[in-house]
Amino acid sequence: MSIRFFLTAILLLIGSVAAAEPGRVRLSGHGAAGQTGDQSYATLGVGAGVELIGGLEAGLDADGWFRKGGNLYTVSPNLRLLIRAPDFTPYLGVFYRHTYNTGEGKDLDSVGGRAGVSRAIGPHTAAGAGIVYEQQLHCDDTVYSSCTSVYPEANISVFF
C-alpha cells in the first residue's frame, strides 16, 4: 500500500469526523440461538453508546449465553470510530470483554477489534454487518482448541 492511500484515508476520516453528531446515543440489542458440539445455547444482549467527539463512540455492551451446565455473562466496554459516508457508515472498533462463567470453568478476558458497515433503514435506525477478531488473554491452549476467533456480526441500532 502506498503513502497516498494512507493520506487519502486520513483525509476521509477527518472529513467524516467533522460531519459527525457529538452527543448522539446508540441503543442496540440482539438475540440468537446456536449449537457448539453437543451444547445448545441462546444469547440475548443489549448495548449502549454515546458519541463523544465527531465519529468516536464509547460504549458498553452486555450479553447472556444461556445453556445447560451454567450460563455465561459478558461485559464489554468498547470504542468505535464511525466513518460517515453518503449512503452507509463504515466502522472500526476495539473492545475488552470479561466473561463471567456460572458453570464449570474460569472467567475469561479477551480483547479484540471489529470492522463493518451500517446503513440507515429509518430516521433513527440502522442495520449493520461486519467481522470481529477476538484474542483470549491468559488462554490455556491445553483447555481450548484455539485462543483466537474470527466471527461475523450483525446488528440493528436505534439512535437518539
C-alpha positions, 0 to 999 in steps of 0.5 A: 500500500502506498503513502497516498492511500494512507493520506487519502484515508486520513483525509476521509476520516477527518472529513467524516469526523467533522460531519459527525453528531457529538452527543448522539446515543446508540441503543442496540440489542440482539438475540440468537440461538446456536449449537457448539458440539453437543451444547445448545445455547441462546444469547440475548444482549443489549448495548449502549453508546454515546458519541463523544467527539465527531465519529468516536463512540464509547460504549458498553455492551452486555450479553447472556449465553444461556445453556445447560451446565451454567450460563455465561455473562459478558461485559464489554466496554468498547470504542468505535470510530464511525466513518460517515459516508453518503449512503452507509457508515463504515466502522472500526472498533476495539473492545475488552470483554470479561466473561463471567462463567456460572458453570464449570470453568474460569472467567475469561478476558479477551480483547479484540477489534471489529470492522463493518458497515451500517446503513440507515433503514429509518430516521433513527435506525440502522442495520449493520454487518461486519467481522470481529477478531477476538484474542483470549488473554491468559488462554490455556491452549491445553483447555481450548482448541484455539485462543483466537476467533474470527466471527461475523456480526450483525446488528440493528441500532436505534439512535437518539 
